[in-house]
Amino acid sequence: MARVTLYSRSGCNHCDELRRALVAAGETIVEVDVVRSPEAVPELLKLTRGRRIVPVVVRAGRIEIAPGGGSEF
């Protein structure tokens, strides 16, 4: 199964729910906490076209922005 990148932040309930769903589906996750890794923010802003929102999932070139709801950071 392909690796999934999950952009998230601590304290985000939407991020927690999505992480649990991805793990339950057997996905291999690389998680990037945008608060702990602020150097990742510019890349995230490119993916979201400037929106400061998480969670964001990148899977096989496809970008899902806040698929079940999101939180600003």
N, CA, C and O atoms as CSV, one atom per row, in Angstrom:
chain,resi,resn,atom,element,x,y,z
A,1,MET,N,N,0.850,-1.174,0.000
A,1,MET,CA,C,0.000,0.000,0.000
A,1,MET,C,C,0.899,1.242,0.000
A,1,MET,O,O,1.968,1.243,0.610
A,2,ALA,N,N,0.468,2.266,-0.670
A,2,ALA,CA,C,1.256,3.492,-0.797
A,2,ALA,C,C,1.293,4.255,0.530
A,2,ALA,O,O,0.405,4.133,1.374
A,3,ARG,N,N,2.325,5.021,0.669
A,3,ARG,CA,C,2.488,5.854,1.851
A,3,ARG,C,C,1.575,7.066,1.745
A,3,ARG,O,O,1.389,7.622,0.663
A,4,VAL,N,N,1.009,7.469,2.874
A,4,VAL,CA,C,0.115,8.612,2.959
A,4,VAL,C,C,0.779,9.662,3.840
A,4,VAL,O,O,1.274,9.341,4.921
A,5,THR,N,N,0.795,10.908,3.390
A,5,THR,CA,C,1.287,11.999,4.224
A,5,THR,C,C,0.083,12.697,4.820
A,5,THR,O,O,-0.842,13.089,4.109
A,6,LEU,N,N,0.108,12.847,6.137
A,6,LEU,CA,C,-0.972,13.511,6.864
A,6,LEU,C,C,-0.409,14.760,7.520
A,6,LEU,O,O,0.427,14.669,8.419
A,7,TYR,N,N,-0.861,15.926,7.077
A,7,TYR,CA,C,-0.506,17.180,7.727
A,7,TYR,C,C,-1.552,17.424,8.803
A,7,TYR,O,O,-2.753,17.380,8.536
A,8,SER,N,N,-1.088,17.683,10.023
A,8,SER,CA,C,-1.993,17.824,11.154
A,8,SER,C,C,-1.422,18.830,12.148
A,8,SER,O,O,-0.380,19.444,11.917
A,9,ARG,N,N,-2.140,18.978,13.263
A,9,ARG,CA,C,-1.615,19.743,14.390
A,9,ARG,C,C,-2.167,19.133,15.669
A,9,ARG,O,O,-3.247,18.540,15.671
A,10,SER,N,N,-1.429,19.280,16.740
A,10,SER,CA,C,-1.868,18.780,18.043
A,10,SER,C,C,-3.150,19.481,18.459
A,10,SER,O,O,-3.323,20.675,18.213
A,11,GLY,N,N,-4.040,18.737,19.087
A,11,GLY,CA,C,-5.282,19.316,19.576
A,11,GLY,C,C,-6.382,19.452,18.538
A,11,GLY,O,O,-7.432,20.028,18.825
A,12,CYS,N,N,-6.163,18.936,17.345
A,12,CYS,CA,C,-7.164,19.006,16.272
A,12,CYS,C,C,-7.979,17.709,16.270
A,12,CYS,O,O,-7.464,16.650,15.910
A,13,ASN,N,N,-9.241,17.797,16.669
A,13,ASN,CA,C,-10.087,16.604,16.720
A,13,ASN,C,C,-10.277,15.982,15.342
A,13,ASN,O,O,-10.325,14.758,15.219
A,14,HIS,N,N,-10.387,16.808,14.306
A,14,HIS,CA,C,-10.544,16.291,12.945
A,14,HIS,C,C,-9.298,15.498,12.539
A,14,HIS,O,O,-9.393,14.463,11.879
A,15,CYS,N,N,-8.134,16.001,12.944
A,15,CYS,CA,C,-6.871,15.313,12.644
A,15,CYS,C,C,-6.831,13.956,13.344
A,15,CYS,O,O,-6.445,12.948,12.751
A,16,ASP,N,N,-7.235,13.946,14.618
A,16,ASP,CA,C,-7.232,12.705,15.391
A,16,ASP,C,C,-8.160,11.668,14.768
A,16,ASP,O,O,-7.798,10.497,14.654
A,17,GLU,N,N,-9.353,12.093,14.365
A,17,GLU,CA,C,-10.322,11.177,13.754
A,17,GLU,C,C,-9.792,10.612,12.437
A,17,GLU,O,O,-9.913,9.416,12.170
A,18,LEU,N,N,-9.213,11.475,11.630
A,18,LEU,CA,C,-8.692,11.039,10.337
A,18,LEU,C,C,-7.511,10.089,10.521
A,18,LEU,O,O,-7.397,9.095,9.804
A,19,ARG,N,N,-6.635,10.388,11.474
A,19,ARG,CA,C,-5.489,9.514,11.755
A,19,ARG,C,C,-5.982,8.118,12.140
A,19,ARG,O,O,-5.477,7.113,11.639
A,20,ARG,N,N,-6.972,8.065,13.032
A,20,ARG,CA,C,-7.525,6.765,13.452
A,20,ARG,C,C,-8.114,6.008,12.263
A,20,ARG,O,O,-7.924,4.797,12.145
A,21,ALA,N,N,-8.818,6.705,11.390
A,21,ALA,CA,C,-9.421,6.059,10.221
A,21,ALA,C,C,-8.353,5.531,9.268
A,21,ALA,O,O,-8.498,4.436,8.725
A,22,LEU,N,N,-7.297,6.285,9.063
A,22,LEU,CA,C,-6.222,5.846,8.171
A,22,LEU,C,C,-5.510,4.625,8.740
A,22,LEU,O,O,-5.201,3.684,8.008
A,23,VAL,N,N,-5.250,4.639,10.042
A,23,VAL,CA,C,-4.601,3.495,10.684
A,23,VAL,C,C,-5.509,2.266,10.606
A,23,VAL,O,O,-5.040,1.168,10.308
A,24,ALA,N,N,-6.803,2.447,10.873
A,24,ALA,CA,C,-7.756,1.338,10.813
A,24,ALA,C,C,-7.839,0.746,9.411
A,24,ALA,O,O,-8.099,-0.446,9.252
A,25,ALA,N,N,-7.618,1.579,8.396
A,25,ALA,CA,C,-7.651,1.110,7.003
A,25,ALA,C,C,-6.329,0.462,6.594
A,25,ALA,O,O,-6.193,-0.022,5.471
A,26,GLY,N,N,-5.352,0.454,7.511
A,26,GLY,CA,C,-4.075,-0.179,7.208
A,26,GLY,C,C,-3.115,0.687,6.421
A,26,GLY,O,O,-2.141,0.187,5.858
A,27,GLU,N,N,-3.380,1.979,6.377
A,27,GLU,CA,C,-2.514,2.903,5.633
A,27,GLU,C,C,-1.185,3.094,6.370
A,27,GLU,O,O,-1.141,3.068,7.600
A,28,THR,N,N,-0.106,3.286,5.612
A,28,THR,CA,C,1.186,3.669,6.164
A,28,THR,C,C,1.229,5.185,6.157
A,28,THR,O,O,1.172,5.814,5.100
A,29,ILE,N,N,1.330,5.774,7.355
A,29,ILE,CA,C,1.204,7.221,7.494
A,29,ILE,C,C,2.545,7.853,7.857
A,29,ILE,O,O,3.275,7.359,8.716
A,30,VAL,N,N,2.844,8.952,7.184
A,30,VAL,CA,C,3.921,9.847,7.583
A,30,VAL,C,C,3.202,11.112,8.035
A,30,VAL,O,O,2.600,11.812,7.220
A,31,GLU,N,N,3.264,11.406,9.327
A,31,GLU,CA,C,2.528,12.550,9.855
A,31,GLU,C,C,3.452,13.739,10.047
A,31,GLU,O,O,4.569,13.614,10.549
A,32,VAL,N,N,2.951,14.899,9.630
A,32,VAL,CA,C,3.691,16.147,9.762
A,32,VAL,C,C,2.834,17.090,10.607
A,32,VAL,O,O,1.791,17.565,10.158
A,33,ASP,N,N,3.283,17.354,11.830
A,33,ASP,CA,C,2.598,18.290,12.716
A,33,ASP,C,C,3.116,19.685,12.372
A,33,ASP,O,O,4.294,19.979,12.579
A,34,VAL,N,N,2.249,20.535,11.853
A,34,VAL,CA,C,2.683,21.841,11.347
A,34,VAL,C,C,3.102,22.800,12.459
A,34,VAL,O,O,3.766,23.800,12.189
A,35,VAL,N,N,2.726,22.511,13.700
A,35,VAL,CA,C,3.162,23.338,14.820
A,35,VAL,C,C,4.575,22.941,15.236
A,35,VAL,O,O,5.420,23.798,15.494
A,36,ARG,N,N,4.819,21.643,15.300
A,36,ARG,CA,C,6.146,21.141,15.675
A,36,ARG,C,C,7.161,21.249,14.541
A,36,ARG,O,O,8.366,21.296,14.784
A,37,SER,N,N,6.675,21.286,13.313
A,37,SER,CA,C,7.556,21.370,12.132
A,37,SER,C,C,7.135,22.555,11.271
A,37,SER,O,O,6.615,22.364,10.172
A,38,PRO,N,N,7.352,23.775,11.756
A,38,PRO,CA,C,6.895,24.950,11.004
A,38,PRO,C,C,7.536,25.078,9.623
A,38,PRO,O,O,7.012,25.787,8.764
A,39,GLU,N,N,8.657,24.403,9.401
A,39,GLU,CA,C,9.285,24.439,8.080
A,39,GLU,C,C,8.415,23.758,7.018
A,39,GLU,O,O,8.637,23.941,5.821
A,40,ALA,N,N,7.422,22.971,7.458
A,40,ALA,CA,C,6.515,22.298,6.526
A,40,ALA,C,C,5.355,23.187,6.085
A,40,ALA,O,O,4.651,22.856,5.132
A,41,VAL,N,N,5.152,24.304,6.765
A,41,VAL,CA,C,4.008,25.172,6.464
A,41,VAL,C,C,4.020,25.693,5.026
A,41,VAL,O,O,2.970,25.670,4.384
A,42,PRO,N,N,5.153,26.163,4.484
A,42,PRO,CA,C,5.117,26.644,3.094
A,42,PRO,C,C,4.624,25.569,2.097
A,42,PRO,O,O,3.861,25.870,1.179
A,43,GLU,N,N,5.065,24.339,2.289
A,43,GLU,CA,C,4.615,23.256,1.403
A,43,GLU,C,C,3.118,23.013,1.572
A,43,GLU,O,O,2.400,22.817,0.591
A,44,LEU,N,N,2.650,23.027,2.818
A,44,LEU,CA,C,1.228,22.830,3.076
A,44,LEU,C,C,0.403,23.949,2.435
A,44,LEU,O,O,-0.653,23.690,1.857
A,45,LEU,N,N,0.876,25.171,2.535
A,45,LEU,CA,C,0.146,26.291,1.929
A,45,LEU,C,C,0.088,26.163,0.408
A,45,LEU,O,O,-0.889,26.592,-0.206
A,46,LYS,N,N,1.108,25.586,-0.204
A,46,LYS,CA,C,1.050,25.318,-1.648
A,46,LYS,C,C,-0.034,24.287,-1.946
A,46,LYS,O,O,-0.797,24.433,-2.902
A,47,LEU,N,N,-0.094,23.244,-1.119
A,47,LEU,CA,C,-1.076,22.177,-1.336
A,47,LEU,C,C,-2.509,22.678,-1.167
A,47,LEU,O,O,-3.417,22.238,-1.872
A,48,THR,N,N,-2.699,23.596,-0.231
A,48,THR,CA,C,-4.044,24.085,0.083
A,48,THR,C,C,-4.381,25.397,-0.612
A,48,THR,O,O,-5.441,25.978,-0.381
A,49,ARG,N,N,-3.469,25.862,-1.465
A,49,ARG,CA,C,-3.648,27.143,-2.171
A,49,ARG,C,C,-3.859,28.293,-1.188
A,49,ARG,O,O,-4.723,29.150,-1.371
A,50,GLY,N,N,-3.031,28.277,-0.135
A,50,GLY,CA,C,-3.034,29.374,0.814
A,50,GLY,C,C,-3.931,29.222,2.022
A,50,GLY,O,O,-3.905,30.059,2.924
A,51,ARG,N,N,-4.717,28.174,2.053
A,51,ARG,CA,C,-5.599,27.972,3.211
A,51,ARG,C,C,-4.793,27.417,4.376
A,51,ARG,O,O,-4.028,26.468,4.202
A,52,ARG,N,N,-4.952,27.989,5.544
A,52,ARG,CA,C,-4.256,27.534,6.754
A,52,ARG,C,C,-5.190,26.575,7.498
A,52,ARG,O,O,-5.793,26.934,8.510
A,53,ILE,N,N,-5.296,25.347,6.976
A,53,ILE,CA,C,-6.233,24.375,7.515
A,53,ILE,C,C,-5.582,22.991,7.551
A,53,ILE,O,O,-4.773,22.646,6.690
A,54,VAL,N,N,-5.948,22.218,8.550
A,54,VAL,CA,C,-5.556,20.813,8.661
A,54,VAL,C,C,-6.801,20.040,9.061
A,54,VAL,O,O,-7.721,20.656,9.598
A,55,PRO,N,N,-6.894,18.768,8.846
A,55,PRO,CA,C,-5.908,17.887,8.242
A,55,PRO,C,C,-5.897,17.965,6.720
A,55,PRO,O,O,-6.886,18.311,6.074
A,56,VAL,N,N,-4.738,17.627,6.185
A,56,VAL,CA,C,-4.569,17.502,4.744
A,56,VAL,C,C,-3.883,16.172,4.491
A,56,VAL,O,O,-2.879,15.846,5.125
A,57,VAL,N,N,-4.435,15.405,3.558
A,57,VAL,CA,C,-3.891,14.096,3.214
A,57,VAL,C,C,-3.361,14.153,1.786
A,57,VAL,O,O,-4.029,14.649,0.879
A,58,VAL,N,N,-2.154,13.639,1.604
A,58,VAL,CA,C,-1.578,13.513,0.267
A,58,VAL,C,C,-1.333,12.036,0.033
A,58,VAL,O,O,-0.566,11.393,0.749
A,59,ARG,N,N,-2.007,11.507,-0.995
A,59,ARG,CA,C,-1.941,10.074,-1.292
A,59,ARG,C,C,-1.882,9.902,-2.806
A,59,ARG,O,O,-2.794,10.304,-3.529
A,60,ALA,N,N,-0.798,9.301,-3.266
A,60,ALA,CA,C,-0.645,8.997,-4.693
A,60,ALA,C,C,-0.905,10.223,-5.570
A,60,ALA,O,O,-1.567,10.126,-6.604
A,61,GLY,N,N,-0.378,11.378,-5.149
A,61,GLY,CA,C,-0.531,12.593,-5.933
A,61,GLY,C,C,-1.861,13.296,-5.776
A,61,GLY,O,O,-2.075,14.358,-6.359
A,62,ARG,N,N,-2.755,12.718,-4.997
A,62,ARG,CA,C,-4.071,13.313,-4.766
A,62,ARG,C,C,-4.061,14.035,-3.424
A,62,ARG,O,O,-3.519,13.519,-2.447
A,63,ILE,N,N,-4.647,15.209,-3.369
A,63,ILE,CA,C,-4.664,16.029,-2.158
A,63,ILE,C,C,-6.101,16.116,-1.644
A,63,ILE,O,O,-7.016,16.480,-2.382
A,64,GLU,N,N,-6.281,15.776,-0.372
A,64,GLU,CA,C,-7.587,15.898,0.284
A,64,GLU,C,C,-7.447,16.942,1.375
A,64,GLU,O,O,-6.676,16.756,2.318
A,65,ILE,N,N,-8.177,18.029,1.260
A,65,ILE,CA,C,-8.109,19.121,2.220
A,65,ILE,C,C,-9.302,19.027,3.170
A,65,ILE,O,O,-10.455,19.170,2.765
A,66,ALA,N,N,-8.995,18.783,4.438
A,66,ALA,CA,C,-10.012,18.707,5.499
A,66,ALA,C,C,-11.195,17.851,5.056
A,66,ALA,O,O,-12.326,18.335,5.015
A,67,PRO,N,N,-10.944,16.574,4.723
A,67,PRO,CA,C,-12.030,15.747,4.184
A,67,PRO,C,C,-13.229,15.555,5.089
A,67,PRO,O,O,-14.343,15.380,4.594
A,68,GLY,N,N,-13.040,15.583,6.405
A,68,GLY,CA,C,-14.173,15.418,7.308
A,68,GLY,C,C,-14.397,16.641,8.177
A,68,GLY,O,O,-15.053,16.555,9.215
A,69,GLY,N,N,-13.868,17.752,7.773
A,69,GLY,CA,C,-13.899,18.980,8.567
A,69,GLY,C,C,-12.483,19.349,8.936
A,69,GLY,O,O,-11.594,18.498,8.918
A,70,GLY,N,N,-12.264,20.587,9.265
A,70,GLY,CA,C,-10.900,21.004,9.526
A,70,GLY,C,C,-10.774,22.019,10.626
A,70,GLY,O,O,-11.760,22.536,11.151
A,71,SER,N,N,-9.523,22.293,10.963
A,71,SER,CA,C,-9.165,23.281,11.973
A,71,SER,C,C,-8.107,24.203,11.403
A,71,SER,O,O,-7.214,23.762,10.679
A,72,GLU,N,N,-8.205,25.461,11.722
A,72,GLU,CA,C,-7.172,26.404,11.294
A,72,GLU,C,C,-5.946,26.240,12.163
A,72,GLU,O,O,-6.029,25.737,13.283
A,73,PHE,N,N,-4.811,26.663,11.646
A,73,PHE,CA,C,-3.581,26.649,12.444
A,73,PHE,C,C,-2.898,27.980,12.310
A,73,PHE,O,O,-1.839,28.192,12.901
